[in-house]
Amino acid sequence: MDAPKTILVIDDEIDLLEMIQFQLKSKGFKVIIAQNGKEALEHLKTVKPHLIVLDMNMPEIGGIEFYKKICDRHGKPQYAILVLTARANMEQLFKDLDVEGFMPKPFEIDHLVQKVEAIVQKGGGHAVEEGAPGIRWKRKICLVENDPESFNRLASAFLDAGYIVNSAKGGAAAIDRIAADVPDVVLVKWDLIDMPGDAVIGRLKDMINPSDVVFVLYRVAEDAREAVRKNIGKTGGSLVVVETDNPAQLLDVVEKECRKLNK
């Protein structure tokens, strides 16, 4: 059996960094993470990654400075690089960089994984573009869960079922993320640390068009369900309130509700 390919991911957004790490690991890659260029350079003293996923806007040592530090005397980088950036006109801004491709922020994690796989498979060269023919549409779910172990169990179940999984560790972060990029399914833990899950759904239904969204609120005690439903009110779409946090059971609930909405 071939040894797993090593990917070094550098980004200062820890939630995004952990999600990329989780999803690449689920595809069989060995993943090393760093929150800035300085940390990444320390890693490079002991590992030789097959690909570096590099954010451009970072503290301490930013993307451009890091790039220059890993180039040889001819100005060519010693590793394959996939650039992440929120800046527009990336190819023009970074046209002098010798990299394998660009990924604009915000992006779908699933598309990033596809690019990484394409680059590693080719051993270099340009990655396939997002939305390329032959890539089938997948349901997108935002999982709002603050416990890392629970998140890993739930995310694994939905990834295995073919979903694109985005994440938020708290209610406030979930509201911002979902308002900016509305998923097909919102799976929310009731007893979040910063705010109750029903409050999250209540806020979202006033910010987005909820008619096409499946909302599932889990870990709700049986004697609290009626009060929780009243707190949320009508969503205009699908709302399920359950006690379980079992991944298989929640997947089954989501699948049934998606079928009802023809998703």
N, C-alpha and C positions, 0 to 999 in steps of 0.2 A: 504493500500500500504506500502511495506517495505521501511524503510529509506535507502537512498543511501549509499553504502559502501564507506569508506574514504580511499584514497590512498595518502601517503606522498611520493613525488618524490624529490630526492636530486641529483643535478648535477650542475656543475659550467658553463656548456655551455648553455647560456640563450636561444638561438634560439631553441635548442633541448628541453630544459625544457618547453618552452612555447608550442611547438608542441605536446609533450607528454600530457601536461595539457589539451590542446584543444581536442585531440582525445579521451582521457579517459573521459572527460566531455561529449563528444558526445555519449558515451556509457552508460551514466547515473551515473558515479561515482562522488563523491565529491573529488576534487583534491586540495591538499595543496602542494606548492612548496617551496624549499629552495635551495640556491646556495652553501651551505657548511654545514658541520656537526654542526657548532655552531648555525646557524639559525634553523636547524632541531630540535636540542635539545630544543630550545625555544618553538617551535610549540608543542613539546611533553608534555609541561607543561599544555596545555589546550585541546589537542585532543588525541584520542587513535585510530590510523589508523588500518585498517584491513590488510594493506600491506604497506611495505616501499620499494620503488624502489631506490636502493642505488648505486651511482657511487663510485668507489674506489679511483680515483685520483682527489682530491679536495684540495683547499687551507684551511688554518686555521685549521679546524678539518677534517681530511681525512676519507675515508671509514672505514679503519681498526680501527682507534681510536674511531670513532662514534659507530661502532659495539660493541666494548668493553664496551662503556659507557651505552649501553642499555641492557647489559646482566645482569642476576641475579647472585647471589653468586655462583651458580653452573656452570656459564659460558654459560647459555642458553639465547638467546635473548628473550625479552619480546614481540616481534612483529614478524610476518612473514616478510621475507626479500627476495627480488629478486635483485641479484647483477648485475650491469653493469660494464664492464671493457674492455679496449682496449688491455689488456695484454693477451698474448698467454698462453695456458695450464692453464686456469683459475681453473679448478677443482683441479689440482695438487698444484697450488700456494695457493689456499684458501681452501684446503681440510679439514682443522680443523674448518671451519665456519659452523654453523648449519643454513643453509639457504634453501629456497624453490627452488632455481634454479639460473642459470647464463645466461646472455645475452651478447654475444660478440659485441663490437663496431667495425665498424659501423653495424647497424642493420636496418631492416625495421620497421617503427613505427607500422605497422599492425601486425607484429609478436610479438612485445612487448605487444600490447593490448591483443592479444590472450593468451599470457602467464599470464598476469595479471588476465584476466577473469577466466582462468583455476585454478589458485591458489586460488582466492577468492571463486570460486564456490565450490572447495573442502574443503575450510576452512583450507588449509595447504597442505602439501605433495608436490610432484614434479610436475612442470608445464610440459605441453606437449612440445615436441621439435618442432622447426620451420620446415616447410616442411613436417609435419606429413600427412599421408594419409587422404583424405577427405577434405583438405583445398583447395578450388578452386583458380586458378590463377586469379589475378586481374591486371588491368592496373595500371602502376605507373606514377604519374604526379609530376613534380616539379613546384611549384607555386612561382613565383618571384614577390613579392608585398611588398611595404614598409609601406602601411597604414594598421594598425591593423583591423579597421572596415571592409575595403574592403577585406582583407585577410580572415577574419572570414566568410563573406558572400560567397566568392568563395570556400573556403575550405569545408564549410558545403554542398554546392551543389555537389561537386565532391565526398565527403565522402558518402553522401546519395545515389549517383549513383554507389557506390561500388569500387571507386578508392582508391589506396594507395596514400596518399598525403604527399609529402615532401615539405619543404619550404626554401626560402632564402629571406632575407629582402633587399638585394642589388645585383647589378650586379656582383661585384667581388666575393662575397660569393657564388652566383649562379654558376659562372664559375668553382670554385673549387669543389663545391659539385657535379655538373653534370658530370664533367670530371672524378671524382672518382667513380660515380655510375650513369650510363646513364639510364634515365627513358624512358618510352614509349612516353611521352608527356612533352613538355616544354612550360609552359604558362607564358609569360613575359609581364609585364607592360612596356609601351614605355617610360613614363616619370619617370623613377626611379631617386632617388636623386644622387647616385654616378656616374652613367653612363647610357646613353640611352639604351633602350631595344634592339634596332637593333644592337648596338655595342656588346651586350652580345651574341646574336645569331651569329653574324659575327665571333666572337672569337671562339665560340663553334664548329662551322662547320669545323674549321681547327684543332680542338683538338680531336674530336670524329668522329665516323662513323655516319653521319647524315641521311643515307638512310632509316633507320628504325625508325626515330624520327619524331613526329609531332610537329612542332614549331608553336605557335600561339602568335602573338604580338598584344596586345590590347591597347585601349585608344589612337589610332593613328588618328589624324585629317585627314579628307578626302583629303584635299589639300596637305597633306604630304606623302600619301601612296606610290606614285610612286617613290619619292626620297628615301623613306625608303627601298623599295624593291631593288633599285639600290645599296644602301649602303650595304645591306646584300649579294646580289649576289645569285648565285644558291646554294641551300642547298643539292641537291641530294635526298632530301626527300620531306616532305610536309611542306609548309610555307603558313600561312594564316595571313593577316594583316587586323585588323578590328578596328572600332571606339568604339564599345560597350565595357562596362565592366559589363554588366548585366550577372549574374551567369547562368541563364537558357539559354540565347543565346550563351554564351561561351561554355557551356556544349554541346549544340547542334552542334556547330562548331567542337568541339573536337571529338564527337562521329562520325560525318560524315567522318572526315579525317581518323580516326582510321579504319573505315570500308573500306576505299579506300586502305589502306595499309594492310588489312586483320589482323588487330591487335585485 
